[in-house]
Amino acid sequence: LARIIYFFTLFLQIQHASKQITVDKQYKGIVDCIVRIPKEQGFLSFWRGNLANVIRYFLTQALNFAFKYKHKNIFLDGVDKHNQFWRYFAGKLASGGAAGAMSLCFVYPLDFARTCLATDIGKAGAEREFTGLGNCLTKIIKSDGRKGLYQGFNVSEQGIIIYRAAYFGIYDTAKGGKTIGILSSWALTTLSDIMYSGTIDCWRKIAHDEGGKAFFKGAWSNVLRGMGGAFVLVLYDELKKIM
């Protein structure tokens, strides 16, 4: 389910920049995606690029939690939560952001590949550019070199630092004796440097061409998807108690 919601989010965010989706065929929202995608691309298109996503997700979660506790020892050594609250809070934000930044360095090629596969539109395999994860990675390396797998990395790195700082920092600070809360995530779209020369150029062109509201395309579906992240945090804390 989370995969399908992500698919909707991605499509709604990138369709205005896609050469494969003309203006008259753009999707109007989640419901329109649900109705049209199975008809136009096939029902299995909802899971296109899912192998890359599954591998990326497990690696990301493992690395995030490992790096978070490594950095927590650096930023929070000797800090008391009750007597030094703001320093404690800042340390939590810093450890979460640093964990996200380091994890992304390892998993970004998979993140980039899943985006390429998910947005590779076509009614049949012959009409699509990539046939699978391995084929996607191979073609990108052949055409752009290994650095091609890190296109758009800078803007994603900025986004993940903010996201993981809030994801871990706010949750860890807010929880008390009992695990509480549901956190909603707001992701920044992974954008390729092929279309934009950099982060600032990307922001400027989107604002100029589509207006400020374009930065929030697919926001509702992304909020729904973010609830899964809250579940991961709660489950992790409960498993720690058992183990």
C-alpha positions as CSV (number, residue, x, y, z in Angstrom):
1,L,0.0,0.0,0.0
2,A,2.8,2.4,0.9
3,R,4.4,1.6,-2.5
4,I,1.2,2.6,-4.3
5,I,0.9,5.8,-2.4
6,Y,4.5,6.7,-3.2
7,F,3.9,5.9,-6.8
8,F,1.0,8.5,-6.8
9,T,3.1,11.1,-5.0
10,L,5.9,10.7,-7.5
11,F,3.7,10.9,-10.6
12,L,1.9,14.0,-9.3
13,Q,5.2,15.7,-8.6
14,I,7.1,15.0,-11.8
15,Q,4.4,14.9,-14.5
16,H,4.8,18.5,-15.4
17,A,8.5,18.0,-16.2
18,S,8.0,14.7,-18.0
19,K,8.2,14.6,-21.8
20,Q,6.2,11.4,-21.8
21,I,3.1,13.0,-20.3
22,T,1.6,15.8,-22.4
23,V,-0.4,18.6,-20.8
24,D,-3.8,17.1,-21.8
25,K,-2.9,13.7,-20.3
26,Q,-1.6,14.9,-16.9
27,Y,-3.1,13.4,-13.7
28,K,-5.4,15.6,-11.7
29,G,-5.0,13.8,-8.3
30,I,-4.9,10.5,-6.4
31,V,-8.3,9.3,-7.6
32,D,-7.4,10.1,-11.3
33,C,-4.2,8.1,-10.8
34,I,-6.1,5.1,-9.4
35,V,-8.5,5.1,-12.3
36,R,-6.2,5.8,-15.2
37,I,-2.9,4.1,-14.5
38,P,-4.2,0.5,-14.6
39,K,-5.9,1.3,-17.9
40,E,-3.0,3.1,-19.5
41,Q,0.0,1.3,-18.1
42,G,-1.3,-1.9,-16.6
43,F,-2.1,-2.8,-12.9
44,L,1.4,-4.0,-12.2
45,S,2.8,-0.5,-13.0
46,F,2.0,0.4,-9.4
47,W,4.9,-1.8,-8.4
48,R,7.4,-0.8,-11.1
49,G,10.8,-0.3,-9.5
50,N,9.6,-1.9,-6.3
51,L,12.6,-4.2,-6.0
52,A,15.0,-1.2,-5.8
53,N,12.6,0.3,-3.3
54,V,12.6,-2.8,-1.0
55,I,16.4,-3.1,-1.1
56,R,16.8,0.6,-0.5
57,Y,14.3,0.7,2.4
58,F,15.8,-2.1,4.4
59,L,19.3,-0.7,3.9
60,T,18.1,2.8,4.8
61,Q,16.4,1.8,8.0
62,A,19.4,-0.3,9.2
63,L,21.9,2.4,8.4
64,N,19.8,5.2,9.9
65,F,19.4,3.5,13.2
66,A,23.0,2.4,13.3
67,F,24.3,5.9,12.4
68,K,21.8,7.6,14.7
69,Y,23.1,5.9,17.8
70,K,26.7,6.4,16.7
71,H,26.2,10.1,16.4
72,K,24.0,10.3,19.5
73,N,27.1,9.3,21.5
74,I,29.0,12.2,19.9
75,F,26.3,15.0,20.2
76,L,24.7,14.0,23.5
77,D,27.6,12.7,25.6
78,G,27.0,13.9,29.1
79,V,23.9,15.9,28.2
80,D,21.0,15.6,30.6
81,K,17.5,15.8,29.0
82,H,15.8,17.4,31.9
83,N,18.4,20.0,33.0
84,Q,19.7,20.8,29.5
85,F,16.6,20.4,27.4
86,W,17.4,22.6,24.4
87,R,20.9,21.3,24.1
88,Y,19.5,17.8,24.3
89,F,16.9,18.6,21.6
90,A,19.6,20.2,19.3
91,G,21.7,17.1,19.8
92,K,18.8,14.8,18.8
93,L,18.2,16.9,15.7
94,A,21.9,16.8,14.8
95,S,22.3,13.1,15.3
96,G,19.1,12.4,13.2
97,G,20.2,14.7,10.4
98,A,23.7,13.3,10.3
99,A,22.4,9.7,10.2
100,G,20.2,10.5,7.3
101,A,23.0,12.3,5.4
102,M,25.4,9.4,5.8
103,S,22.8,6.7,5.0
104,L,21.9,8.5,1.7
105,C,25.5,8.3,0.5
106,F,25.2,4.5,0.4
107,V,21.6,4.1,-0.9
108,Y,21.1,7.0,-3.3
109,P,21.9,5.0,-6.4
110,L,18.9,2.7,-5.5
111,D,16.8,5.7,-4.8
112,F,17.6,7.2,-8.2
113,A,17.0,3.9,-9.9
114,R,13.6,3.4,-8.4
115,T,12.6,6.9,-9.5
116,C,13.7,6.2,-13.0
117,L,11.9,2.9,-13.1
118,A,8.7,4.3,-11.6
119,T,8.5,7.1,-14.1
120,D,9.4,5.0,-17.1
121,I,6.0,5.3,-18.7
122,G,4.7,2.9,-21.3
123,K,2.0,0.4,-22.1
124,A,4.4,-2.5,-22.8
125,G,7.9,-3.4,-22.0
126,A,9.1,-2.6,-25.5
127,E,7.9,1.0,-25.1
128,R,9.9,1.5,-21.9
129,E,13.5,2.5,-21.6
130,F,14.4,0.1,-18.7
131,T,13.5,-3.6,-18.3
132,G,14.4,-3.8,-14.6
133,L,16.7,-2.7,-11.8
134,G,19.9,-4.2,-13.2
135,N,19.2,-2.9,-16.7
136,C,18.5,0.6,-15.3
137,L,21.7,0.8,-13.3
138,T,23.8,-0.6,-16.3
139,K,22.3,1.9,-18.8
140,I,22.8,4.9,-16.5
141,I,26.5,3.9,-15.9
142,K,27.1,3.4,-19.6
143,S,25.6,6.7,-20.6
144,D,26.6,9.0,-17.7
145,G,29.3,7.0,-15.8
146,R,29.1,6.1,-12.1
147,K,28.5,9.7,-11.2
148,G,25.3,9.5,-13.2
149,L,23.8,7.4,-10.3
150,Y,24.2,10.4,-8.1
151,Q,22.3,12.9,-10.2
152,G,20.2,15.1,-8.0
153,F,22.1,14.0,-4.9
154,N,22.6,17.5,-3.5
155,V,19.0,18.4,-3.3
156,S,18.1,15.0,-1.9
157,E,20.8,15.4,0.8
158,Q,19.4,18.7,1.9
159,G,16.0,17.2,2.1
160,I,17.0,14.1,4.0
161,I,18.9,16.0,6.6
162,I,15.8,18.1,7.5
163,Y,13.5,15.0,7.3
164,R,15.6,12.7,9.4
165,A,16.4,15.4,11.9
166,A,12.6,15.8,12.5
167,Y,11.9,12.1,12.1
168,F,14.3,11.1,14.9
169,G,14.9,14.3,16.8
170,I,11.3,15.3,17.5
171,Y,10.1,11.8,18.2
172,D,12.9,10.9,20.6
173,T,12.6,14.2,22.4
174,A,8.8,14.1,22.7
175,K,8.3,10.5,23.8
176,G,8.1,10.0,27.5
177,G,7.4,6.8,29.6
178,K,5.1,5.7,26.9
179,T,5.6,5.7,23.2
180,I,3.4,8.4,21.6
181,G,2.5,10.2,18.5
182,I,2.2,9.8,14.7
183,L,4.7,11.8,12.6
184,S,3.9,12.9,9.1
185,S,6.8,13.2,6.7
186,W,7.2,15.8,4.0
187,A,9.6,14.7,1.3
188,L,11.5,16.8,-1.2
189,T,11.3,15.4,-4.7
190,T,14.4,13.8,-6.1
191,L,15.3,15.9,-9.1
192,S,17.8,15.1,-11.8
193,D,20.6,17.6,-12.6
194,I,19.9,16.8,-16.3
195,M,16.8,19.1,-16.2
196,Y,18.2,21.6,-13.6
197,S,21.7,23.0,-13.1
198,G,21.3,22.9,-9.3
199,T,19.0,23.2,-6.4
200,I,18.5,27.0,-6.7
201,D,17.9,26.7,-10.4
202,C,15.3,24.0,-9.8
203,W,13.4,26.1,-7.2
204,R,13.5,29.1,-9.5
205,K,12.2,27.3,-12.6
206,I,9.4,25.5,-10.8
207,A,8.2,28.7,-9.1
208,H,8.4,30.6,-12.4
209,D,6.7,28.0,-14.6
210,E,4.2,26.5,-12.2
211,G,3.8,28.8,-9.2
212,G,4.4,28.2,-5.5
213,K,1.7,25.6,-5.2
214,A,3.7,23.3,-7.4
215,F,6.1,22.6,-4.5
216,F,3.2,20.8,-2.7
217,K,2.0,18.5,-5.5
218,G,1.2,15.1,-4.2
219,A,1.5,16.4,-0.6
220,W,-1.7,14.6,0.7
221,S,-0.6,11.2,-0.6
222,N,2.9,11.8,0.9
223,V,1.3,12.5,4.3
224,L,-0.5,9.2,4.1
225,R,2.7,7.4,3.2
226,G,4.5,9.1,6.1
227,M,2.3,7.3,8.6
228,G,4.3,4.2,7.8
229,G,7.4,5.9,9.1
230,A,5.7,6.6,12.4
231,F,4.9,2.9,12.7
232,V,8.6,2.0,12.2
233,L,9.6,4.2,15.1
234,V,7.0,2.9,17.5
235,L,7.7,-0.8,16.5
236,Y,11.5,-0.2,16.9
237,D,11.0,1.1,20.5
238,E,8.7,-1.8,21.4
239,L,11.2,-4.4,20.0
240,K,14.0,-2.7,22.0
241,K,12.0,-3.4,25.2
242,I,11.6,-7.0,24.3
243,M,15.2,-7.6,23.2
